Amino acid sequence: MKKTMIYLLAGLAALLFQTTVFSHLPFKADIVLILVVCLGLSEGPFSGAILAFLLGCLMDVFAGSTPGFFALTKTLVFLFVFSVRGHLFFNFYPAKAVLVLIAAFIEATVFLILARFTSYSAMGHSSMARMILGPIILTTLVAPCCFILFKRTKILAG
């Protein structure tokens, strides 16, 4: 229960941080996605999936997006990271950043699939690419700093 509360508080802090610090930038880094990748690297399948789902729900509430969108994408990202963590070597921060990059592309792919069936499909391809590639790149660049912070604050074990 204590670890669950730590992750939820870290998710809330990440949401507040990304909506305040990155608010003046044209793109926002997805710190919650980085936290979900941490969950995938350090938690078990059941508790981690529930925490990723709850973090996604929290993000849905703050973003005002389609209900359940972030809950779905964060859970899918967790399941992907959990499934590859035993097969690859993720002890170095650049390797974890590459994992965040792949996770961000997974989330963007799910977004594009869902956008095909919603009002986002009216946007042009160039604006859609800018809207997706900017945050992916920024999230990947911010990831090593977040992993260092998560390790020092004992959010990420190992």
N, CA and C atoms as a LAMMPS dump frame, in Angstrom:
ITEM: TIMESTEP
0
ITEM: NUMBER OF ATOMS
474
ITEM: BOX BOUNDS ff ff ff
-5.0000000000000000e+02 5.0000000000000000e+02
-5.0000000000000000e+02 5.0000000000000000e+02
-5.0000000000000000e+02 5.0000000000000000e+02
ITEM: ATOMS id mol type element x y z
1 1 1 N 0.827 -1.195 0
2 1 2 C 0 0 0
3 1 3 C 0.869 1.256 0
4 2 1 N 1.974 1.209 0.753
5 2 2 C 2.863 2.363 0.827
6 2 3 C 3.48 2.67 -0.539
7 3 1 N 3.933 1.598 -1.232
8 3 2 C 4.544 1.798 -2.54
9 3 3 C 3.525 2.308 -3.556
10 4 1 N 2.288 1.852 -3.446
11 4 2 C 1.217 2.323 -4.325
12 4 3 C 1.005 3.819 -4.148
13 5 1 N 0.952 4.251 -2.913
14 5 2 C 0.764 5.687 -2.633
15 5 3 C 1.955 6.5 -3.128
16 6 1 N 3.158 5.952 -2.993
17 6 2 C 4.346 6.662 -3.481
18 6 3 C 4.253 6.858 -4.993
19 7 1 N 3.865 5.798 -5.718
20 7 2 C 3.736 5.914 -7.176
21 7 3 C 2.625 6.893 -7.565
22 8 1 N 1.503 6.839 -6.872
23 8 2 C 0.407 7.756 -7.198
24 8 3 C 0.78 9.201 -6.885
25 9 1 N 1.467 9.419 -5.773
26 9 2 C 1.926 10.779 -5.454
27 9 3 C 2.988 11.243 -6.445
28 10 1 N 3.87 10.327 -6.847
29 10 2 C 4.873 10.672 -7.864
30 10 3 C 4.187 11.003 -9.192
31 11 1 N 3.121 10.264 -9.525
32 11 2 C 2.369 10.558 -10.748
33 11 3 C 1.691 11.905 -10.682
34 12 1 N 1.124 12.229 -9.532
35 12 2 C 0.499 13.542 -9.351
36 12 3 C 1.541 14.649 -9.445
37 13 1 N 2.687 14.428 -8.807
38 13 2 C 3.773 15.417 -8.89
39 13 3 C 4.266 15.554 -10.327
40 14 1 N 4.358 14.438 -11.051
41 14 2 C 4.792 14.484 -12.45
42 14 3 C 3.799 15.269 -13.3
43 15 1 N 2.509 15.05 -13.061
44 15 2 C 1.486 15.805 -13.798
45 15 3 C 1.577 17.295 -13.504
46 16 1 N 1.72 17.633 -12.242
47 16 2 C 1.844 19.048 -11.883
48 16 3 C 3.104 19.657 -12.483
49 17 1 N 4.186 18.905 -12.455
50 17 2 C 5.451 19.388 -13.008
51 17 3 C 5.347 19.611 -14.516
52 18 1 N 4.778 18.636 -15.233
53 18 2 C 4.729 18.776 -16.688
54 18 3 C 3.717 19.816 -17.142
55 19 1 N 2.728 20.122 -16.306
56 19 2 C 1.77 21.159 -16.704
57 19 3 C 2.21 22.556 -16.274
58 20 1 N 3.158 22.66 -15.356
59 20 2 C 3.625 23.987 -14.94
60 20 3 C 4.965 24.336 -15.572
61 21 1 N 5.951 23.471 -15.421
62 21 2 C 7.294 23.772 -15.925
63 21 3 C 7.325 23.795 -17.448
64 22 1 N 6.662 22.836 -18.079
65 22 2 C 6.686 22.748 -19.537
66 22 3 C 5.559 23.533 -20.192
67 23 1 N 4.793 24.3 -19.421
68 23 2 C 3.634 24.995 -19.994
69 23 3 C 4.016 26.08 -20.994
70 24 1 N 5.199 26.656 -20.849
71 24 2 C 5.611 27.715 -21.773
72 24 3 C 6.263 27.178 -23.05
73 25 1 N 6.521 25.875 -23.099
74 25 2 C 7.132 25.269 -24.281
75 25 3 C 6.054 24.832 -25.273
76 26 1 N 6.388 24.783 -26.547
77 26 2 C 5.387 24.325 -27.516
78 26 3 C 5.059 22.836 -27.367
79 27 1 N 5.981 22.062 -26.766
80 27 2 C 5.765 20.635 -26.541
81 27 3 C 5.931 20.346 -25.066
82 28 1 N 5.239 19.319 -24.594
83 28 2 C 5.347 18.924 -23.194
84 28 3 C 5.909 17.514 -23.106
85 29 1 N 6.887 17.343 -22.219
86 29 2 C 7.418 16.005 -21.971
87 29 3 C 6.4 15.225 -21.141
88 30 1 N 6.282 13.961 -21.418
89 30 2 C 5.332 13.102 -20.708
90 30 3 C 6.065 12.39 -19.576
91 31 1 N 6.151 13.058 -18.426
92 31 2 C 6.86 12.499 -17.27
93 31 3 C 6.109 11.278 -16.735
94 32 1 N 4.798 11.267 -16.858
95 32 2 C 4.016 10.111 -16.398
96 32 3 C 4.382 8.875 -17.22
97 33 1 N 4.638 9.047 -18.504
98 33 2 C 5.071 7.93 -19.335
99 33 3 C 6.395 7.374 -18.819
100 34 1 N 7.296 8.248 -18.438
101 34 2 C 8.583 7.803 -17.889
102 34 3 C 8.354 7.041 -16.588
103 35 1 N 7.436 7.521 -15.773
104 35 2 C 7.103 6.832 -14.525
105 35 3 C 6.489 5.458 -14.816
106 36 1 N 5.678 5.346 -15.843
107 36 2 C 5.092 4.05 -16.22
108 36 3 C 6.185 3.101 -16.699
109 37 1 N 7.169 3.62 -17.419
110 37 2 C 8.301 2.781 -17.82
111 37 3 C 9.049 2.294 -16.572
112 38 1 N 9.198 3.156 -15.564
113 38 2 C 9.797 2.738 -14.291
114 38 3 C 8.988 1.615 -13.658
115 39 1 N 7.676 1.743 -13.703
116 39 2 C 6.807 0.684 -13.176
117 39 3 C 7.062 -0.631 -13.907
118 40 1 N 7.17 -0.552 -15.217
119 40 2 C 7.399 -1.753 -16.014
120 40 3 C 8.734 -2.407 -15.727
121 41 1 N 9.715 -1.605 -15.345
122 41 2 C 11.039 -2.141 -15.044
123 41 3 C 11.159 -2.68 -13.63
124 42 1 N 10.282 -2.253 -12.722
125 42 2 C 10.499 -2.608 -11.326
126 42 3 C 9.338 -3.293 -10.616
127 43 1 N 8.145 -3.277 -11.172
128 43 2 C 6.981 -3.83 -10.478
129 43 3 C 6.517 -5.136 -11.101
130 44 1 N 5.695 -5.845 -10.365
131 44 2 C 5.101 -7.086 -10.846
132 44 3 C 3.982 -6.815 -11.825
133 45 1 N 3.49 -7.866 -12.496
134 45 2 C 2.495 -7.653 -13.551
135 45 3 C 1.155 -7.133 -13.05
136 46 1 N 0.672 -7.648 -11.937
137 46 2 C -0.655 -7.249 -11.476
138 46 3 C -0.642 -5.851 -10.86
139 47 1 N 0.226 -5.651 -9.872
140 47 2 C 0.258 -4.34 -9.205
141 47 3 C 0.729 -3.25 -10.159
142 48 1 N 1.681 -3.569 -11.02
143 48 2 C 2.167 -2.586 -11.975
144 48 3 C 1.123 -2.171 -12.994
145 49 1 N 0.357 -3.149 -13.486
146 49 2 C -0.695 -2.833 -14.464
147 49 3 C -1.78 -1.972 -13.826
148 50 1 N -2.131 -2.282 -12.592
149 50 2 C -3.143 -1.472 -11.905
150 50 3 C -2.62 -0.059 -11.667
151 51 1 N -1.364 0.057 -11.246
152 51 2 C -0.793 1.392 -11.027
153 51 3 C -0.705 2.176 -12.336
154 52 1 N -0.306 1.526 -13.422
155 52 2 C -0.234 2.209 -14.723
156 52 3 C -1.623 2.665 -15.146
157 53 1 N -2.62 1.808 -14.919
158 53 2 C -4 2.175 -15.241
159 53 3 C -4.445 3.375 -14.409
160 54 1 N -4.141 3.363 -13.105
161 54 2 C -4.529 4.483 -12.23
162 54 3 C -3.81 5.776 -12.623
163 55 1 N -2.531 5.669 -12.982
164 55 2 C -1.807 6.86 -13.444
165 55 3 C -2.42 7.386 -14.738
166 56 1 N -2.827 6.479 -15.617
167 56 2 C -3.499 6.902 -16.845
168 56 3 C -4.834 7.567 -16.564
169 57 1 N -5.591 7.013 -15.596
170 57 2 C -6.865 7.641 -15.207
171 57 3 C -6.633 9.029 -14.638
172 58 1 N -5.601 9.161 -13.825
173 58 2 C -5.252 10.463 -13.262
174 58 3 C -4.917 11.447 -14.378
175 59 1 N -4.204 10.969 -15.375
176 59 2 C -3.865 11.82 -16.509
177 59 3 C -5.109 12.171 -17.329
178 60 1 N -6.037 11.221 -17.473
179 60 2 C -7.302 11.496 -18.164
180 60 3 C -8.064 12.617 -17.477
181 61 1 N -8.076 12.595 -16.152
182 61 2 C -8.797 13.621 -15.392
183 61 3 C -8.173 14.993 -15.618
184 62 1 N -6.847 15.062 -15.584
185 62 2 C -6.17 16.35 -15.736
186 62 3 C -6.16 16.841 -17.177
187 63 1 N -6.076 15.931 -18.138
188 63 2 C -5.968 16.341 -19.54
189 63 3 C -7.313 16.686 -20.153
190 64 1 N -8.375 16.137 -19.615
191 64 2 C -9.687 16.387 -20.197
192 64 3 C -9.835 15.738 -21.559
193 65 1 N -9.1 14.673 -21.78
194 65 2 C -9.155 13.992 -23.076
195 65 3 C -10.312 12.992 -23.087
196 66 1 N -10.353 12.207 -24.134
197 66 2 C -11.356 11.158 -24.222
198 66 3 C -11.211 10.253 -23.007
199 67 1 N -12.275 10.04 -22.267
200 67 2 C -12.167 9.222 -21.044
201 67 3 C -11.602 7.831 -21.341
202 68 1 N -10.576 7.475 -20.607
203 68 2 C -9.967 6.163 -20.748
204 68 3 C -8.82 6.096 -21.727
205 69 1 N -8.573 7.165 -22.489
206 69 2 C -7.501 7.122 -23.485
207 69 3 C -6.145 6.896 -22.827
208 70 1 N -5.794 7.74 -21.876
209 70 2 C -4.493 7.596 -21.226
210 70 3 C -4.441 6.356 -20.341
211 71 1 N -5.57 5.978 -19.76
212 71 2 C -5.604 4.739 -18.969
213 71 3 C -5.241 3.548 -19.863
214 72 1 N -5.783 3.543 -21.074
215 72 2 C -5.479 2.47 -22.022
216 72 3 C -4.018 2.517 -22.454
217 73 1 N -3.554 3.682 -22.88
218 73 2 C -2.194 3.763 -23.422
219 73 3 C -1.136 3.505 -22.351
220 74 1 N -1.33 4.023 -21.154
221 74 2 C -0.333 3.795 -20.091
222 74 3 C -0.292 2.322 -19.705
223 75 1 N -1.454 1.665 -19.69
224 75 2 C -1.476 0.237 -19.376
225 75 3 C -0.788 -0.573 -20.469
226 76 1 N -1.026 -0.221 -21.731
227 76 2 C -0.358 -0.912 -22.845
228 76 3 C 1.154 -0.711 -22.795
229 77 1 N 1.58 0.501 -22.476
230 77 2 C 3.015 0.775 -22.363
231 77 3 C 3.615 -0.052 -21.232
232 78 1 N 2.924 -0.094 -20.081
233 78 2 C 3.425 -0.908 -18.972
234 78 3 C 3.578 -2.362 -19.397
235 79 1 N 2.561 -2.917 -20.052
236 79 2 C 2.614 -4.321 -20.461
237 79 3 C 3.754 -4.581 -21.443
238 80 1 N 4.008 -3.635 -22.337
239 80 2 C 5.137 -3.779 -23.262
240 80 3 C 6.459 -3.787 -22.501
241 81 1 N 6.659 -2.802 -21.631
242 81 2 C 7.928 -2.705 -20.892
243 81 3 C 8.109 -3.926 -19.998
244 82 1 N 7.044 -4.345 -19.334
245 82 2 C 7.128 -5.516 -18.472
246 82 3 C 7.525 -6.754 -19.271
247 83 1 N 7.002 -6.865 -20.498
248 83 2 C 7.286 -8.06 -21.298
249 83 3 C 8.719 -8.084 -21.84
250 84 1 N 9.355 -6.93 -22.019
251 84 2 C 10.723 -6.928 -22.565
252 84 3 C 11.793 -6.77 -21.492
253 85 1 N 11.419 -6.471 -20.267
254 85 2 C 12.439 -6.161 -19.253
255 85 3 C 13.346 -7.341 -18.932
256 86 1 N 12.87 -8.544 -19.016
257 86 2 C 13.705 -9.698 -18.714
258 86 3 C 14.564 -10.15 -19.875
259 87 1 N 14.299 -9.638 -21.062
260 87 2 C 15.004 -10.09 -22.258
261 87 3 C 16.109 -9.151 -22.698
262 88 1 N 16.081 -7.924 -22.219
263 88 2 C 17.078 -6.937 -22.62
264 88 3 C 17.749 -6.341 -21.386
265 89 1 N 18.858 -5.672 -21.582
266 89 2 C 19.663 -5.124 -20.494
267 89 3 C 19.368 -3.626 -20.362
268 90 1 N 18.709 -3.231 -19.268
269 90 2 C 18.29 -1.847 -19.092
270 90 3 C 18.913 -1.194 -17.864
271 91 1 N 20.172 -1.514 -17.56
272 91 2 C 20.803 -0.915 -16.384
273 91 3 C 21.377 0.464 -16.658
274 92 1 N 21.587 0.822 -17.9
275 92 2 C 22.166 2.115 -18.233
276 92 3 C 21.07 3.097 -18.619
277 93 1 N 21.261 4.358 -18.247
278 93 2 C 20.241 5.371 -18.514
279 93 3 C 19.958 5.577 -19.997
280 94 1 N 20.97 5.535 -20.88
281 94 2 C 20.639 5.658 -22.316
282 94 3 C 19.753 4.508 -22.818
283 95 1 N 19.952 3.301 -22.301
284 95 2 C 19.102 2.178 -22.699
285 95 3 C 17.674 2.407 -22.217
286 96 1 N 17.527 2.945 -21.022
287 96 2 C 16.195 3.251 -20.502
288 96 3 C 15.551 4.363 -21.323
289 97 1 N 16.363 5.332 -21.776
290 97 2 C 15.833 6.413 -22.613
291 97 3 C 15.342 5.867 -23.95
292 98 1 N 16.048 4.899 -24.511
293 98 2 C 15.593 4.261 -25.758
294 98 3 C 14.285 3.518 -25.508
295 99 1 N 14.17 2.891 -24.344
296 99 2 C 12.919 2.221 -23.992
297 99 3 C 11.776 3.229 -23.88
298 100 1 N 12.047 4.405 -23.326
299 100 2 C 11.04 5.466 -23.251
300 100 3 C 10.664 5.924 -24.657
301 101 1 N 11.65 6.028 -25.539
302 101 2 C 11.381 6.407 -26.929
303 101 3 C 10.433 5.403 -27.592
304 102 1 N 10.706 4.122 -27.418
305 102 2 C 9.842 3.088 -27.995
306 102 3 C 8.446 3.161 -27.372
307 103 1 N 8.393 3.35 -26.048
308 103 2 C 7.101 3.455 -25.361
309 103 3 C 6.317 4.661 -25.86
310 104 1 N 7.004 5.768 -26.1
311 104 2 C 6.329 6.966 -26.609
312 104 3 C 5.786 6.722 -28.023
313 105 1 N 6.538 5.986 -28.831
314 105 2 C 6.041 5.646 -30.169
315 105 3 C 4.837 4.715 -30.091
316 106 1 N 4.835 3.797 -29.133
317 106 2 C 3.67 2.924 -28.949
318 106 3 C 2.454 3.766 -28.586
319 107 1 N 2.645 4.692 -27.641
320 107 2 C 1.537 5.549 -27.236
321 107 3 C 1.054 6.411 -28.398
322 108 1 N 1.981 6.926 -29.201
323 108 2 C 1.602 7.746 -30.354
324 108 3 C 0.862 6.921 -31.4
325 109 1 N 1.273 5.672 -31.58
326 109 2 C 0.594 4.803 -32.54
327 109 3 C -0.848 4.538 -32.114
328 110 1 N -1.031 4.264 -30.823
329 110 2 C -2.392 4.065 -30.311
330 110 3 C -3.196 5.352 -30.491
331 111 1 N -2.549 6.502 -30.248
332 111 2 C -3.22 7.785 -30.446
333 111 3 C -3.66 7.951 -31.899
334 112 1 N -2.783 7.635 -32.832
335 112 2 C -3.131 7.784 -34.249
336 112 3 C -4.252 6.837 -34.654
337 113 1 N -4.24 5.63 -34.105
338 113 2 C -5.322 4.688 -34.405
339 113 3 C -6.646 5.221 -33.876
340 114 1 N -6.624 5.728 -32.642
341 114 2 C -7.855 6.276 -32.074
342 114 3 C -8.254 7.59 -32.742
343 115 1 N -7.278 8.384 -33.162
344 115 2 C -7.571 9.662 -33.817
345 115 3 C -8.253 9.451 -35.168
346 116 1 N -8.004 8.332 -35.75
347 116 2 C -8.637 8.011 -37.032
348 116 3 C -10.165 7.977 -36.902
349 117 1 N -10.629 7.636 -35.702
350 117 2 C -12.065 7.49 -35.484
351 117 3 C -12.683 8.65 -34.709
352 118 1 N -11.892 9.697 -34.453
353 118 2 C -12.41 10.845 -33.698
354 118 3 C -12.221 12.116 -34.499
355 119 1 N -12.48 13.251 -33.875
356 119 2 C -12.391 14.543 -34.543
357 119 3 C -10.956 14.941 -34.874
358 120 1 N -9.965 14.282 -34.304
359 120 2 C -8.577 14.614 -34.612
360 120 3 C -8.22 14.302 -36.059
361 121 1 N -9.003 13.469 -36.717
362 121 2 C -8.672 13.071 -38.081
363 121 3 C -8.772 14.232 -39.064
364 122 1 N -9.419 15.322 -38.662
365 122 2 C -9.537 16.477 -39.536
366 122 3 C -8.239 17.28 -39.619
367 123 1 N -7.309 17.025 -38.706
368 123 2 C -6.033 17.751 -38.713
369 123 3 C -5.182 17.299 -39.891
370 124 1 N -4.317 18.196 -40.339
371 124 2 C -3.41 17.856 -41.419
372 124 3 C -2.307 16.935 -40.922
373 125 1 N -1.676 16.234 -41.86
374 125 2 C -0.626 15.294 -41.483
375 125 3 C 0.598 15.998 -40.908
376 126 1 N 0.941 17.182 -41.421
377 126 2 C 2.122 17.876 -40.91
378 126 3 C 1.904 18.369 -39.48
379 127 1 N 0.726 18.886 -39.176
380 127 2 C 0.471 19.337 -37.81
381 127 3 C 0.364 18.149 -36.87
382 128 1 N -0.158 17.027 -37.35
383 128 2 C -0.233 15.815 -36.545
384 128 3 C 1.177 15.315 -36.237
385 129 1 N 2.06 15.353 -37.218
386 129 2 C 3.444 14.907 -37.001
387 129 3 C 4.151 15.801 -35.993
388 130 1 N 3.958 17.12 -36.107
389 130 2 C 4.577 18.037 -35.144
390 130 3 C 4.017 17.824 -33.75
391 131 1 N 2.73 17.571 -33.674
392 131 2 C 2.088 17.389 -32.385
393 131 3 C 2.564 16.106 -31.697
394 132 1 N 2.996 15.126 -32.455
395 132 2 C 3.427 13.857 -31.882
396 132 3 C 4.94 13.778 -31.74
397 133 1 N 5.695 14.179 -32.75
398 133 2 C 7.15 14.027 -32.702
399 133 3 C 7.824 14.931 -31.672
400 134 1 N 7.319 16.135 -31.494
401 134 2 C 7.917 17.045 -30.515
402 134 3 C 7.899 16.487 -29.101
403 135 1 N 6.738 16.081 -28.601
404 135 2 C 6.709 15.501 -27.256
405 135 3 C 7.509 14.206 -27.127
406 136 1 N 7.555 13.396 -28.186
407 136 2 C 8.332 12.153 -28.119
408 136 3 C 9.806 12.48 -27.94
409 137 1 N 10.309 13.413 -28.715
410 137 2 C 11.719 13.781 -28.611
411 137 3 C 12.023 14.407 -27.257
412 138 1 N 11.174 15.32 -26.803
413 138 2 C 11.401 15.968 -25.507
414 138 3 C 11.318 14.96 -24.36
415 139 1 N 10.366 14.051 -24.413
416 139 2 C 10.24 13.026 -23.373
417 139 3 C 11.486 12.152 -23.333
418 140 1 N 12.001 11.783 -24.503
419 140 2 C 13.21 10.954 -24.563
420 140 3 C 14.415 11.692 -24
421 141 1 N 14.522 12.985 -24.272
422 141 2 C 15.653 13.763 -23.763
423 141 3 C 15.58 13.977 -22.249
424 142 1 N 14.379 14.079 -21.715
425 142 2 C 14.19 14.314 -20.286
426 142 3 C 14.302 13.011 -19.485
427 143 1 N 14.104 11.874 -20.141
428 143 2 C 14.04 10.577 -19.464
429 143 3 C 15.25 10.261 -18.583
430 144 1 N 16.508 10.423 -19.054
431 144 2 C 17.635 10.08 -18.168
432 144 3 C 17.641 10.884 -16.862
433 145 1 N 17.292 12.161 -16.942
434 145 2 C 17.234 12.982 -15.719
435 145 3 C 16.156 12.465 -14.776
436 146 1 N 15.012 12.072 -15.332
437 146 2 C 13.925 11.536 -14.505
438 146 3 C 14.328 10.217 -13.873
439 147 1 N 15.011 9.35 -14.627
440 147 2 C 15.446 8.077 -14.059
441 147 3 C 16.438 8.29 -12.917
442 148 1 N 17.321 9.257 -13.066
443 148 2 C 18.256 9.569 -11.981
444 148 3 C 17.491 10.071 -10.763
445 149 1 N 16.538 10.96 -10.985
446 149 2 C 15.721 11.473 -9.883
447 149 3 C 14.906 10.366 -9.225
448 150 1 N 14.291 9.507 -10.02
449 150 2 C 13.493 8.413 -9.472
450 150 3 C 14.358 7.447 -8.668
451 151 1 N 15.584 7.218 -9.124
452 151 2 C 16.479 6.31 -8.396
453 151 3 C 16.915 6.935 -7.072
454 152 1 N 17.22 8.213 -7.088
455 152 2 C 17.662 8.879 -5.859
456 152 3 C 16.549 9.013 -4.834
457 153 1 N 15.312 9.134 -5.3
458 153 2 C 14.188 9.239 -4.378
459 153 3 C 13.584 7.876 -4.057
460 154 1 N 14.247 6.819 -4.509
461 154 2 C 13.827 5.431 -4.226
462 154 3 C 12.515 5.034 -4.878
463 155 1 N 12.073 5.79 -5.893
464 155 2 C 10.876 5.399 -6.634
465 155 3 C 11.211 4.228 -7.548
466 156 1 N 12.394 4.283 -8.152
467 156 2 C 12.84 3.21 -9.026
468 156 3 C 13.844 2.359 -8.263
469 157 1 N 13.495 1.127 -8.039
470 157 2 C 14.396 0.218 -7.333
471 157 3 C 15.29 -0.478 -8.348
472 158 1 N 16.571 -0.515 -8.052
473 158 2 C 17.518 -1.251 -8.899
474 158 3 C 18.01 -0.546 -10.09
